[in-house]
């Protein structure tokens, strides 16, 4: 998967509120499918589909703990998305700084005289 495809998959996965809630839960520790399904009014197969999207995006992984297969959060995909967003944050920060500087210069200049010529 190319970096662009990984970024697309990450943002597509994050677009859904259920998947964001699952990630928020996994930020507190590993959890089984049943544990992740608990707060939602949906079936385990529906939750499993959400988990598959998150896994394909590289946002979570599946562990092995005896008979249990807990999911855990993975940071790499989120770090890549954050790095992409950071570039744009810095771009806009530079733009706003330049605008602040221009406004400061305009406010520091005395107003031009508006005398009428006869």
MOPAC internal coordinates of N, CA, C and O (Angstrom, degrees):
PM7 1SCF
backbone

  N    0.0000 0     0.00 0     0.00 0    0    0    0
  C    1.4592 1     0.00 0     0.00 0    1    0    0
  C    1.5399 1   107.66 1     0.00 0    2    1    0
  O    1.2310 1   120.69 1   -47.19 1    3    2    1
  N    1.3132 1   116.28 1   132.81 1    3    2    1
  C    1.4670 1   120.40 1  -179.93 1    5    3    2
  C    1.5252 1   109.83 1   -75.58 1    6    5    3
  O    1.2310 1   119.98 1   -18.08 1    7    6    5
  N    1.3267 1   117.64 1   161.92 1    7    6    5
  C    1.4653 1   119.61 1   176.46 1    9    7    6
  C    1.5372 1   112.28 1   -56.20 1   10    9    7
  O    1.2310 1   120.59 1   141.32 1   11   10    9
  N    1.3178 1   116.47 1   -38.68 1   11   10    9
  C    1.4639 1   120.24 1   178.80 1   13   11   10
  C    1.5288 1   111.27 1   -64.85 1   14   13   11
  O    1.2310 1   120.39 1   138.32 1   15   14   13
  N    1.3202 1   116.85 1   -41.68 1   15   14   13
  C    1.4655 1   120.71 1   178.15 1   17   15   14
  C    1.5232 1   111.43 1   -66.48 1   18   17   15
  O    1.2310 1   120.54 1   141.65 1   19   18   17
  N    1.3419 1   116.58 1   -38.35 1   19   18   17
  C    1.4708 1   120.09 1   177.43 1   21   19   18
  C    1.5274 1   110.22 1   -63.27 1   22   21   19
  O    1.2310 1   120.86 1   137.82 1   23   22   21
  N    1.3193 1   115.96 1   -42.18 1   23   22   21
  C    1.4641 1   120.35 1   179.11 1   25   23   22
  C    1.5312 1   110.38 1   -64.41 1   26   25   23
  O    1.2310 1   120.34 1   137.38 1   27   26   25
  N    1.3315 1   116.95 1   -42.62 1   27   26   25
  C    1.4696 1   120.68 1   176.95 1   29   27   26
  C    1.5287 1   110.73 1   -59.44 1   30   29   27
  O    1.2310 1   120.54 1   135.02 1   31   30   29
  N    1.3255 1   116.57 1   -44.98 1   31   30   29
  C    1.4692 1   121.31 1  -179.19 1   33   31   30
  C    1.5240 1   110.63 1   -64.73 1   34   33   31
  O    1.2310 1   120.44 1   140.78 1   35   34   33
  N    1.3174 1   116.77 1   -39.22 1   35   34   33
  C    1.4713 1   120.57 1   179.63 1   37   35   34
  C    1.5204 1   110.59 1   -63.36 1   38   37   35
  O    1.2310 1   120.58 1   129.19 1   39   38   37
  N    1.3255 1   116.50 1   -50.81 1   39   38   37
  C    1.4663 1   118.99 1  -178.32 1   41   39   38
  C    1.5248 1   111.79 1   -67.38 1   42   41   39
  O    1.2310 1   119.80 1   145.04 1   43   42   41
  N    1.3195 1   117.99 1   -34.96 1   43   42   41
  C    1.4677 1   120.38 1   175.97 1   45   43   42
  C    1.5279 1   110.39 1   -63.37 1   46   45   43
  O    1.2310 1   120.74 1   137.98 1   47   46   45
  N    1.3252 1   116.19 1   -42.02 1   47   46   45
  C    1.4685 1   119.88 1   178.88 1   49   47   46
  C    1.5231 1   111.10 1   -65.58 1   50   49   47
  O    1.2310 1   120.62 1   139.92 1   51   50   49
  N    1.3207 1   116.43 1   -40.08 1   51   50   49
  C    1.4722 1   120.50 1  -178.48 1   53   51   50
  C    1.5191 1   113.16 1   -74.75 1   54   53   51
  O    1.2310 1   119.96 1   167.65 1   55   54   53
  N    1.3231 1   117.67 1   -12.35 1   55   54   53
  C    1.4647 1   121.12 1  -178.26 1   57   55   54
  C    1.5302 1   112.75 1   -69.20 1   58   57   55
  O    1.2310 1   120.25 1   160.20 1   59   58   57
  N    1.3047 1   117.13 1   -19.80 1   59   58   57
  C    1.4623 1   120.99 1  -176.46 1   61   59   58
  C    1.5291 1   110.98 1   -96.59 1   62   61   59
  O    1.2310 1   119.91 1   -51.00 1   63   62   61
  N    1.3445 1   117.77 1   129.00 1   63   62   61
  C    1.4733 1   120.16 1  -178.27 1   65   63   62
  C    1.5308 1   114.00 1   -64.21 1   66   65   63
  O    1.2310 1   119.90 1   148.75 1   67   66   65
  N    1.3181 1   117.79 1   -31.25 1   67   66   65
  C    1.4660 1   119.95 1   178.13 1   69   67   66
  C    1.5218 1   109.73 1   -65.92 1   70   69   67
  O    1.2310 1   120.46 1   136.85 1   71   70   69
  N    1.3226 1   116.72 1   -43.15 1   71   70   69
  C    1.4626 1   119.71 1   179.75 1   73   71   70
  C    1.5206 1   111.54 1   -67.24 1   74   73   71
  O    1.2310 1   120.24 1   143.73 1   75   74   73
  N    1.3358 1   117.14 1   -36.27 1   75   74   73
  C    1.4705 1   119.12 1   175.75 1   77   75   74
  C    1.5234 1   110.24 1   -64.93 1   78   77   75
  O    1.2310 1   120.06 1   141.60 1   79   78   77
  N    1.3153 1   117.49 1   -38.40 1   79   78   77
  C    1.4744 1   121.09 1   178.23 1   81   79   78
  C    1.5295 1   110.51 1   -65.93 1   82   81   79
  O    1.2310 1   120.32 1   141.54 1   83   82   81
  N    1.3155 1   116.99 1   -38.46 1   83   82   81
  C    1.4685 1   120.59 1   177.23 1   85   83   82
  C    1.5237 1   109.76 1   -62.97 1   86   85   83
  O    1.2310 1   120.22 1   135.90 1   87   86   85
  N    1.3323 1   117.19 1   -44.10 1   87   86   85
  C    1.4669 1   120.16 1   178.11 1   89   87   86
  C    1.5290 1   111.16 1   -62.80 1   90   89   87
  O    1.2310 1   120.71 1   140.10 1   91   90   89
  N    1.3268 1   116.25 1   -39.90 1   91   90   89
  C    1.4714 1   119.84 1   178.44 1   93   91   90
  C    1.5304 1   109.95 1   -61.39 1   94   93   91
  O    1.2310 1   120.28 1   139.47 1   95   94   93
  N    1.3256 1   117.07 1   -40.53 1   95   94   93
  C    1.4653 1   120.75 1   178.29 1   97   95   94
  C    1.5273 1   110.61 1   -66.16 1   98   97   95
  O    1.2310 1   120.26 1   137.26 1   99   98   97
  N    1.3271 1   117.10 1   -42.74 1   99   98   97
  C    1.4656 1   120.56 1  -178.96 1  101   99   98
  C    1.5233 1   112.26 1   -70.33 1  102  101   99
  O    1.2310 1   119.87 1   159.86 1  103  102  101
  N    1.3105 1   117.85 1   -20.14 1  103  102  101
  C    1.4709 1   120.51 1   175.73 1  105  103  102
  C    1.5268 1   110.65 1   -64.38 1  106  105  103
  O    1.2310 1   120.46 1   160.44 1  107  106  105
  N    1.3412 1   116.72 1   -19.56 1  107  106  105
  C    1.4677 1   121.37 1   179.24 1  109  107  106
  C    1.5218 1   112.24 1   -94.17 1  110  109  107
  O    1.2310 1   120.24 1   175.86 1  111  110  109
  N    1.3282 1   117.14 1    -4.14 1  111  110  109
  C    1.4616 1   120.36 1   178.97 1  113  111  110
  C    1.5124 1   111.94 1   142.15 1  114  113  111
  O    1.2310 1   121.09 1   -16.45 1  115  114  113
  N    1.3192 1   115.52 1   163.55 1  115  114  113
  C    1.4569 1   122.33 1  -179.78 1  117  115  114
  C    1.5266 1   110.22 1   -60.88 1  118  117  115
  O    1.2310 1   120.90 1   -27.65 1  119  118  117
  N    1.3419 1   115.89 1   152.35 1  119  118  117
  C    1.4673 1   120.39 1  -179.96 1  121  119  118
  C    1.5235 1   109.74 1  -152.43 1  122  121  119
  O    1.2310 1   121.38 1   -28.92 1  123  122  121
  N    1.3237 1   114.96 1   151.08 1  123  122  121
  C    1.4661 1   121.11 1   176.85 1  125  123  122
  C    1.5278 1   109.38 1   -80.97 1  126  125  123
  O    1.2310 1   121.02 1   -10.76 1  127  126  125
  N    1.3221 1   115.65 1   169.24 1  127  126  125
  C    1.4660 1   120.36 1   177.73 1  129  127  126
  C    1.5257 1   109.63 1   -60.04 1  130  129  127
  O    1.2310 1   120.50 1   137.14 1  131  130  129
  N    1.3329 1   116.64 1   -42.86 1  131  130  129
  C    1.4733 1   120.39 1   179.98 1  133  131  130
  C    1.5283 1   110.64 1   -61.19 1  134  133  131
  O    1.2310 1   120.46 1   137.05 1  135  134  133
  N    1.3214 1   116.73 1   -42.95 1  135  134  133
  C    1.4704 1   120.08 1   179.10 1  137  135  134
  C    1.5258 1   111.23 1   -65.27 1  138  137  135
  O    1.2310 1   120.75 1   142.25 1  139  138  137
  N    1.3222 1   116.17 1   -37.75 1  139  138  137
  C    1.4592 1   119.75 1   179.92 1  141  139  138
  C    1.5264 1   111.83 1   -72.17 1  142  141  139
  O    1.2310 1   120.43 1   149.78 1  143  142  141
  N    1.3249 1   116.78 1   -30.22 1  143  142  141
  C    1.4663 1   121.25 1  -179.60 1  145  143  142
  C    1.5227 1   112.59 1   -76.58 1  146  145  143
  O    1.2310 1   120.30 1   156.34 1  147  146  145
  N    1.3329 1   117.03 1   -23.66 1  147  146  145
  C    1.4636 1   122.99 1  -173.95 1  149  147  146
  C    1.5361 1   115.32 1   -45.74 1  150  149  147
  O    1.2310 1   118.93 1   126.28 1  151  150  149
  N    1.3279 1   119.64 1   -53.72 1  151  150  149
  C    1.4709 1   118.32 1  -174.43 1  153  151  150
  C    1.5292 1   115.00 1   -77.44 1  154  153  151
  O    1.2310 1   119.75 1   176.58 1  155  154  153
  N    1.3162 1   118.09 1    -3.42 1  155  154  153
  C    1.4619 1   120.92 1  -175.57 1  157  155  154
  C    1.5150 1   111.82 1  -106.04 1  158  157  155
  O    1.2310 1   121.06 1   -33.73 1  159  158  157
  N    1.3148 1   115.57 1   146.27 1  159  158  157
  C    1.4629 1   121.09 1   176.59 1  161  159  158
  C    1.5273 1   108.63 1   -90.35 1  162  161  159
  O    1.2310 1   121.28 1  -118.68 1  163  162  161
  N    1.3341 1   115.15 1    61.32 1  163  162  161
  C    1.4670 1   120.14 1   178.01 1  165  163  162
  C    1.5195 1   108.91 1  -148.00 1  166  165  163
  O    1.2310 1   121.55 1   -17.85 1  167  166  165
  N    1.2991 1   114.63 1   162.15 1  167  166  165
  C    1.4696 1   120.88 1  -177.20 1  169  167  166
  C    1.5239 1   111.14 1   -73.75 1  170  169  167
  O    1.2310 1   121.37 1   -17.33 1  171  170  169
  N    1.3345 1   114.99 1   162.67 1  171  170  169
  C    1.4585 1   119.10 1   175.90 1  173  171  170
  C    1.5305 1   111.85 1   -63.14 1  174  173  171
  O    1.2310 1   118.94 1   143.46 1  175  174  173
  N    1.3376 1   119.63 1   -36.54 1  175  174  173
  C    1.4631 1   118.39 1   175.90 1  177  175  174
  C    1.5458 1   112.34 1   -61.75 1  178  177  175
  O    1.2310 1   120.38 1   144.16 1  179  178  177
  N    1.3207 1   116.87 1   -35.84 1  179  178  177
  C    1.4717 1   119.80 1   177.88 1  181  179  178
  C    1.5272 1   110.19 1   -66.77 1  182  181  179
  O    1.2310 1   120.70 1   137.82 1  183  182  181
  N    1.3237 1   116.27 1   -42.18 1  183  182  181
  C    1.4710 1   120.51 1   177.10 1  185  183  182
  C    1.5268 1   109.13 1   -63.82 1  186  185  183
  O    1.2310 1   120.28 1   139.45 1  187  186  185
  N    1.3305 1   117.08 1   -40.55 1  187  186  185
  C    1.4676 1   120.96 1   179.20 1  189  187  186
  C    1.5252 1   111.43 1   -60.02 1  190  189  187
  O    1.2310 1   119.87 1   143.90 1  191  190  189
  N    1.3255 1   117.86 1   -36.10 1  191  190  189
  C    1.4673 1   120.83 1   176.81 1  193  191  190
  C    1.5278 1   110.36 1   -64.25 1  194  193  191
  O    1.2310 1   120.60 1   137.67 1  195  194  193
  N    1.3285 1   116.46 1   -42.33 1  195  194  193
  C    1.4701 1   120.36 1   177.04 1  197  195  194
  C    1.5307 1   110.21 1   -62.78 1  198  197  195
  O    1.2310 1   120.67 1   138.37 1  199  198  197
  N    1.3217 1   116.32 1   -41.63 1  199  198  197
  C    1.4603 1   120.41 1   179.77 1  201  199  198
  C    1.5248 1   111.15 1   -63.74 1  202  201  199
  O    1.2310 1   120.52 1   142.68 1  203  202  201
  N    1.3223 1   116.62 1   -37.32 1  203  202  201
  C    1.4623 1   120.70 1   178.93 1  205  203  202
  C    1.5340 1   110.40 1   -63.88 1  206  205  203
  O    1.2310 1   120.12 1   139.38 1  207  206  205
  N    1.3287 1   117.37 1   -40.62 1  207  206  205
  C    1.4720 1   121.28 1   177.33 1  209  207  206
  C    1.5236 1   109.65 1   -62.12 1  210  209  207
  O    1.2310 1   120.75 1   135.32 1  211  210  209
  N    1.3293 1   116.17 1   -44.68 1  211  210  209
  C    1.4682 1   120.54 1   179.43 1  213  211  210
  C    1.5290 1   111.32 1   -64.73 1  214  213  211
  O    1.2310 1   120.41 1   140.53 1  215  214  213
  N    1.3305 1   116.82 1   -39.47 1  215  214  213
  C    1.4668 1   121.06 1   177.86 1  217  215  214
  C    1.5279 1   110.72 1   -65.23 1  218  217  215
  O    1.2310 1   120.49 1   134.63 1  219  218  217
  N    1.3324 1   116.67 1   -45.37 1  219  218  217
  C    1.4633 1   120.73 1  -179.48 1  221  219  218
  C    1.5252 1   111.83 1   -62.73 1  222  221  219
  O    1.2310 1   120.44 1   150.14 1  223  222  221
  N    1.3213 1   116.76 1   -29.86 1  223  222  221
  C    1.4664 1   121.34 1   177.78 1  225  223  222
  C    1.5294 1   111.59 1   -81.35 1  226  225  223
  O    1.2310 1   120.24 1   171.46 1  227  226  225
  N    1.3281 1   117.15 1    -8.54 1  227  226  225
  C    1.4580 1   121.01 1  -179.18 1  229  227  226
  C    1.5180 1   113.68 1    79.79 1  230  229  227
  O    1.2310 1   120.47 1  -165.26 1  231  230  229
  N    1.3358 1   116.71 1    14.74 1  231  230  229
  C    1.4661 1   120.68 1  -178.77 1  233  231  230
  C    1.5230 1   112.66 1   -83.77 1  234  233  231
  O    1.2310 1   120.45 1   155.43 1  235  234  233
  N    1.3384 1   116.74 1   -24.57 1  235  234  233
  C    1.4667 1   120.90 1   176.97 1  237  235  234
  C    1.5276 1   108.35 1  -138.25 1  238  237  235
  O    1.2310 1   121.21 1   -15.50 1  239  238  237
  N    1.3213 1   115.29 1   164.50 1  239  238  237
  C    1.4627 1   121.04 1   174.02 1  241  239  238
  C    1.5194 1   108.70 1  -136.12 1  242  241  239
  O    1.2310 1   121.72 1   -15.26 1  243  242  241
  N    1.3181 1   114.31 1   164.74 1  243  242  241
  C    1.4527 1   121.26 1  -178.56 1  245  243  242
  C    1.5119 1   108.50 1  -105.25 1  246  245  243
  O    1.2310 1   120.52 1   -53.97 1  247  246  245
  N    1.3083 1   116.61 1   126.03 1  247  246  245
  C    1.4559 1   121.19 1   178.42 1  249  247  246
  C    1.5083 1   111.71 1   -96.75 1  250  249  247
  O    1.2310 1   121.01 1     0.54 1  251  250  249
  N    1.3209 1   115.68 1  -179.46 1  251  250  249
  C    1.4631 1   121.36 1   177.62 1  253  251  250
  C    1.5191 1   107.31 1  -134.88 1  254  253  251
  O    1.2310 1   120.39 1   -64.29 1  255  254  253
  N    1.3249 1   116.86 1   115.71 1  255  254  253
  C    1.4575 1   122.72 1  -179.98 1  257  255  254
  C    1.5227 1   107.03 1  -134.97 1  258  257  255
  O    1.2310 1   120.63 1   -91.76 1  259  258  257
  N    1.3591 1   116.40 1    88.24 1  259  258  257
  C    1.4648 1   122.97 1  -174.33 1  261  259  258
  C    1.5304 1   108.83 1    57.69 1  262  261  259
  O    1.2310 1   119.76 1    60.41 1  263  262  261
  N    1.3217 1   118.07 1  -119.59 1  263  262  261
  C    1.4643 1   121.92 1   179.97 1  265  263  262
  C    1.5209 1   112.11 1   -85.01 1  266  265  263
  O    1.2310 1   120.97 1   166.25 1  267  266  265
  N    1.2850 1   115.74 1   -13.75 1  267  266  265
  C    1.4688 1   122.15 1  -175.62 1  269  267  266
  C    1.5319 1   109.51 1   -89.52 1  270  269  267
  O    1.2310 1   120.10 1   -36.96 1  271  270  269
  N    1.3210 1   117.41 1   143.04 1  271  270  269
  C    1.4597 1   122.23 1   176.26 1  273  271  270
  C    1.5195 1   109.51 1  -123.40 1  274  273  271
  O    1.2310 1   121.03 1  -103.11 1  275  274  273
  N    1.3145 1   115.63 1    76.89 1  275  274  273
  C    1.4671 1   118.51 1  -176.63 1  277  275  274
  C    1.5262 1   111.43 1   -68.87 1  278  277  275
  O    1.2310 1   121.61 1   -31.39 1  279  278  277
  N    1.3281 1   114.52 1   148.61 1  279  278  277
  C    1.4626 1   120.34 1   174.49 1  281  279  278
  C    1.5203 1   107.58 1   -93.97 1  282  281  279
  O    1.2310 1   121.45 1   -32.45 1  283  282  281
  N    1.3280 1   114.82 1   147.55 1  283  282  281
  C    1.4594 1   118.62 1   176.25 1  285  283  282
  C    1.5194 1   108.59 1  -136.85 1  286  285  283
  O    1.2310 1   121.57 1   -26.90 1  287  286  285
  N    1.3006 1   114.59 1   153.10 1  287  286  285
  C    1.4563 1   120.97 1  -178.69 1  289  287  286
  C    1.5282 1   109.70 1   -77.60 1  290  289  287
  O    1.2310 1   120.69 1   -36.49 1  291  290  289
  N    1.3162 1   116.28 1   143.51 1  291  290  289
  C    1.4617 1   123.34 1   177.64 1  293  291  290
  C    1.5247 1   107.87 1  -118.50 1  294  293  291
  O    1.2310 1   120.39 1   -39.04 1  295  294  293
  N    1.3087 1   116.86 1   140.96 1  295  294  293
  C    1.4564 1   120.06 1  -172.97 1  297  295  294
  C    1.5149 1   117.10 1   -94.59 1  298  297  295
  O    1.2310 1   119.73 1   159.89 1  299  298  297
  N    1.3320 1   118.12 1   -20.11 1  299  298  297
  C    1.4622 1   119.57 1  -171.20 1  301  299  298
  C    1.5324 1   113.68 1   -59.48 1  302  301  299
  O    1.2310 1   120.21 1   130.69 1  303  302  301
  N    1.3237 1   117.21 1   -49.31 1  303  302  301
  C    1.4605 1   120.51 1  -177.91 1  305  303  302
  C    1.5267 1   111.12 1   -61.91 1  306  305  303
  O    1.2310 1   120.87 1   140.59 1  307  306  305
  N    1.3331 1   115.93 1   -39.41 1  307  306  305
  C    1.4581 1   119.88 1   179.52 1  309  307  306
  C    1.5314 1   110.20 1   -68.74 1  310  309  307
  O    1.2310 1   120.22 1   143.33 1  311  310  309
  N    1.3266 1   117.19 1   -36.67 1  311  310  309
  C    1.4670 1   120.85 1   177.19 1  313  311  310
  C    1.5236 1   110.69 1   -63.52 1  314  313  311
  O    1.2310 1   120.29 1   139.50 1  315  314  313
  N    1.3345 1   117.06 1   -40.50 1  315  314  313
  C    1.4595 1   120.59 1   178.34 1  317  315  314
  C    1.5280 1   110.65 1   -64.12 1  318  317  315
  O    1.2310 1   120.30 1   136.80 1  319  318  317
  N    1.3259 1   117.02 1   -43.20 1  319  318  317
  C    1.4700 1   120.91 1   178.83 1  321  319  318
  C    1.5313 1   110.03 1   -64.69 1  322  321  319
  O    1.2310 1   120.78 1   138.64 1  323  322  321
  N    1.3191 1   116.11 1   -41.36 1  323  322  321
  C    1.4603 1   120.43 1   179.24 1  325  323  322
  C    1.5299 1   111.34 1   -63.92 1  326  325  323
  O    1.2310 1   120.25 1   140.38 1  327  326  325
  N    1.3338 1   117.13 1   -39.62 1  327  326  325
  C    1.4645 1   120.98 1   178.16 1  329  327  326
  C    1.5281 1   110.29 1   -63.72 1  330  329  327
  O    1.2310 1   120.51 1   139.93 1  331  330  329
  N    1.3152 1   116.63 1   -40.07 1  331  330  329
  C    1.4677 1   120.94 1   178.25 1  333  331  330
  C    1.5291 1   110.25 1   -64.03 1  334  333  331
  O    1.2310 1   120.75 1   134.14 1  335  334  333
  N    1.3184 1   116.17 1   -45.86 1  335  334  333
  C    1.4633 1   120.77 1   178.75 1  337  335  334
  C    1.5279 1   111.61 1   -64.97 1  338  337  335
  O    1.2310 1   120.49 1   143.58 1  339  338  337
  N    1.3196 1   116.68 1   -36.42 1  339  338  337
  C    1.4625 1   121.70 1  -178.79 1  341  339  338
  C    1.5261 1   111.35 1   -61.30 1  342  341  339
  O    1.2310 1   120.26 1   142.96 1  343  342  341
  N    1.3276 1   117.11 1   -37.04 1  343  342  341
  C    1.4692 1   120.13 1   177.19 1  345  343  342
  C    1.5259 1   110.71 1   -58.61 1  346  345  343
  O    1.2310 1   120.82 1   136.61 1  347  346  345
  N    1.3140 1   116.04 1   -43.39 1  347  346  345
  C    1.4654 1   120.00 1  -179.86 1  349  347  346
  C    1.5161 1   111.88 1   -73.00 1  350  349  347
  O    1.2310 1   119.98 1   145.70 1  351  350  349
  N    1.3129 1   117.65 1   -34.30 1  351  350  349
  C    1.4644 1   120.24 1   176.36 1  353  351  350
  C    1.5304 1   109.71 1   -61.74 1  354  353  351
  O    1.2310 1   120.79 1   135.30 1  355  354  353
  N    1.3273 1   116.09 1   -44.70 1  355  354  353
  C    1.4589 1   120.16 1   179.17 1  357  355  354
  C    1.5243 1   111.24 1   -65.00 1  358  357  355
  O    1.2310 1   120.36 1   140.42 1  359  358  357
  N    1.3293 1   116.92 1   -39.58 1  359  358  357
  C    1.4613 1   120.96 1   177.18 1  361  359  358
  C    1.5226 1   110.15 1   -57.46 1  362  361  359
  O    1.2310 1   120.41 1   129.04 1  363  362  361
  N    1.3442 1   116.82 1   -50.96 1  363  362  361
  C    1.4620 1   120.20 1  -177.93 1  365  363  362
  C    1.5208 1   111.81 1   -68.64 1  366  365  363
  O    1.2310 1   120.16 1   146.99 1  367  366  365
  N    1.3126 1   117.30 1   -33.01 1  367  366  365
  C    1.4617 1   120.08 1   176.52 1  369  367  366
  C    1.5267 1   110.37 1   -62.46 1  370  369  367
  O    1.2310 1   120.43 1   137.50 1  371  370  369
  N    1.3364 1   116.78 1   -42.50 1  371  370  369
  C    1.4731 1   120.13 1   176.85 1  373  371  370
  C    1.5205 1   110.85 1   -63.08 1  374  373  371
  O    1.2310 1   120.34 1   138.16 1  375  374  373
  N    1.3144 1   116.95 1   -41.84 1  375  374  373
  C    1.4734 1   120.77 1   179.27 1  377  375  374
  C    1.5265 1   111.25 1   -62.56 1  378  377  375
  O    1.2310 1   120.60 1   134.13 1  379  378  377
  N    1.3200 1   116.45 1   -45.87 1  379  378  377
  C    1.4661 1   120.09 1  -179.96 1  381  379  378
  C    1.5245 1   111.15 1   -65.94 1  382  381  379
  O    1.2310 1   120.25 1   143.28 1  383  382  381
  N    1.3232 1   117.14 1   -36.72 1  383  382  381
  C    1.4718 1   120.08 1   177.09 1  385  383  382
  C    1.5128 1   110.48 1   -63.71 1  386  385  383
  O    1.2310 1   120.44 1   137.47 1  387  386  385
  N    1.3340 1   116.76 1   -42.53 1  387  386  385
  C    1.4665 1   120.55 1   178.42 1  389  387  386
  C    1.5228 1   110.15 1   -64.07 1  390  389  387
  O    1.2310 1   120.04 1   140.20 1  391  390  389
  N    1.3078 1   117.54 1   -39.80 1  391  390  389
  C    1.4676 1   121.23 1   178.33 1  393  391  390
  C    1.5312 1   110.50 1   -65.58 1  394  393  391
  O    1.2310 1   120.18 1   136.48 1  395  394  393
  N    1.3286 1   117.26 1   -43.52 1  395  394  393
  C    1.4675 1   120.94 1   176.70 1  397  395  394
  C    1.5262 1   110.94 1   -58.48 1  398  397  395
  O    1.2310 1   120.95 1   137.52 1  399  398  397
  N    1.3342 1   115.78 1   -42.48 1  399  398  397
  C    1.4629 1   119.96 1   179.90 1  401  399  398
  C    1.5304 1   110.64 1   -64.26 1  402  401  399
  O    1.2310 1   120.05 1   135.75 1  403  402  401
  N    1.3074 1   117.51 1   -44.25 1  403  402  401
  C    1.4630 1   121.52 1   178.87 1  405  403  402
  C    1.5294 1   110.94 1   -62.39 1  406  405  403
  O    1.2310 1   120.46 1   135.61 1  407  406  405
  N    1.3229 1   116.73 1   -44.39 1  407  406  405
  C    1.4621 1   120.01 1   178.75 1  409  407  406
  C    1.5285 1   111.12 1   -62.76 1  410  409  407
  O    1.2310 1   120.72 1   141.30 1  411  410  409
  N    1.3286 1   116.23 1   -38.70 1  411  410  409
  C    1.4644 1   120.17 1   177.28 1  413  411  410
  C    1.5185 1   111.47 1   -62.66 1  414  413  411
  O    1.2310 1   120.38 1   138.49 1  415  414  413
  N    1.3185 1   116.88 1   -41.51 1  415  414  413
  C    1.4657 1   121.19 1   178.39 1  417  415  414
  C    1.5282 1   110.92 1   -65.00 1  418  417  415
  O    1.2310 1   120.65 1   137.77 1  419  418  417
  N    1.3124 1   116.36 1   -42.23 1  419  418  417
  C    1.4670 1   120.03 1  -179.60 1  421  419  418
  C    1.5251 1   111.38 1   -65.89 1  422  421  419
  O    1.2310 1   120.42 1   142.35 1  423  422  421
  N    1.3073 1   116.81 1   -37.65 1  423  422  421
  C    1.4641 1   120.26 1   179.58 1  425  423  422
  C    1.5225 1   111.58 1   -72.77 1  426  425  423
  O    1.2310 1   119.76 1   153.28 1  427  426  425
  N    1.3298 1   118.06 1   -26.72 1  427  426  425
  C    1.4623 1   121.73 1  -178.53 1  429  427  426
  C    1.5258 1   112.06 1   -78.97 1  430  429  427
  O    1.2310 1   119.79 1   156.93 1  431  430  429
  N    1.3206 1   118.01 1   -23.07 1  431  430  429
  C    1.4616 1   121.00 1  -179.48 1  433  431  430
  C    1.5214 1   109.87 1   -75.02 1  434  433  431
  O    1.2310 1   120.94 1   -42.93 1  435  434  433
  N    1.3418 1   115.80 1   137.07 1  435  434  433
  C    1.4627 1   117.41 1   175.46 1  437  435  434
  C    1.5258 1   109.46 1   -69.10 1  438  437  435
  O    1.2310 1   120.17 1   -31.76 1  439  438  437
  N    1.3228 1   117.29 1   148.24 1  439  438  437
  C    1.4627 1   119.59 1  -179.97 1  441  439  438
  C    1.5313 1   110.07 1   -63.75 1  442  441  439
  O    1.2310 1   120.48 1   -35.77 1  443  442  441
  N    1.3186 1   116.68 1   144.23 1  443  442  441
  C    1.4607 1   121.32 1   178.50 1  445  443  442
  C    1.5161 1   108.91 1   -71.70 1  446  445  443
  O    1.2310 1   121.86 1   -35.16 1  447  446  445
  N    1.3147 1   114.05 1   144.84 1  447  446  445
  C    1.4588 1   120.00 1   177.78 1  449  447  446
  C    1.5122 1   109.23 1   -68.84 1  450  449  447
  O    1.2310 1   120.95 1   -40.16 1  451  450  449
  N    1.3096 1   115.78 1   139.84 1  451  450  449
  C    1.4604 1   120.53 1  -179.32 1  453  451  450
  C    1.5246 1   110.41 1  -115.88 1  454  453  451
  O    1.2310 1   121.30 1  -128.02 1  455  454  453
  N    1.3195 1   115.12 1    51.98 1  455  454  453
  C    1.4649 1   118.60 1   178.30 1  457  455  454
  C    1.5246 1   109.43 1   -75.79 1  458  457  455
  O    1.2310 1   121.65 1   -39.65 1  459  458  457
  N    1.2994 1   114.45 1   140.35 1  459  458  457
  C    1.4568 1   119.59 1   176.15 1  461  459  458
  C    1.5065 1   109.06 1   -86.91 1  462  461  459
  O    1.2310 1   120.69 1   -40.67 1  463  462  461
  N    1.2763 1   116.29 1   139.33 1  463  462  461
  C    1.4505 1   121.45 1   176.41 1  465  463  462
  C    1.5162 1   108.80 1   -94.89 1  466  465  463
  O    1.2310 1   121.27 1   -42.48 1  467  466  465
  N    1.2704 1   115.17 1   137.52 1  467  466  465
  C    1.4651 1   119.51 1   178.75 1  469  467  466
  C    1.4827 1   111.15 1  -109.06 1  470  469  467
  O    1.2310 1   120.10 1   180.00 1  471  470  469

